[in-house]
Amino acid sequence: MAKRVLVTGASGLFGRAIYKEFLSDNSWETLGLAFSRAKESLKKLDITDENQVKEVINTFRPSVIIHSAAERKPDAVENDPDGTKKLNLSATDYICQAAKSVGAWVLYISTDYVFDGKSPPYDEDAKPNPLNKYGQSKLEGEKITLGASPENSVLRVPILYGDIEYIAESAVTILFEKIVKGSELIASDYEKRYPTHCDDIAYVIRQLADRRLQDPEKVHGVFHWSSNEEMTKYDMSIAMASAFSLSTENIKADRTPSKGAPRPYNTHLSCKKMEALVSGRQTPFSEGIKTVLQPYFNK
């Protein structure tokens, strides 16, 4: 089988890492899709248009589709249910149906927010119970993906950081804006998070895709990948300041639940199923975040 991979959302924070990872292996023929930020080698395509989706999949005929495009901001999802439905649900259905026609395996990128955070760690077969509309929409996307074909897969991931195009691109790096200015930052010290480098997950995804083509019977259903470093956003903020020897005096801990869409308390993901199939990678936060933020630190 030809090794062709189609990556949706290839201009986004996570999608760029996935696209770059597959490009680094010349055994793969790689096509990245984007829309609002399509540039350079990426193909501009609206995945909420069923005809466009059918055309690109029937023409490129991928063996693997990594579906990373989504509305990822919980508060944005709460405020735009119709737009979220088109991007997180309808587009997923179009991709999965078109994938069936060419025999492609779909890996749908989901989230730890499908869980309520009350009984971690969560195995791959733990029962989801999302607390907000973002988690609900991603769980519905999981059901669409696995309902289209039991051969398809879901990969749940936690809060992400990685090589950014602007400092507010990640929910992690945006914290650095106030830290570097010395402004007061009130950061959540309530919800437990597991910040994970996009490059680490992209590395795992490429291995999983190779394994799928080699041994399809072992690669289907739900997978998890996550760092094991438990941190609140307050902890992350202190770590970012410390990485650049900046003062932490203006970083204040907010020990109450975050405002806006309800967030789960602790959604630590167990990664046993993935660990049995591939060699993982988990970059220490202090190391990874310093490399990511260095271009934005002018001192």
Summary of the structure (lengths in Angstrom):
residues: 299
radius of gyration: 18.8
end to end distance: 51.5
largest distance: 57.9
contacts: 1017
relative contact order: 0.15
helix: 43%
strand: 17%
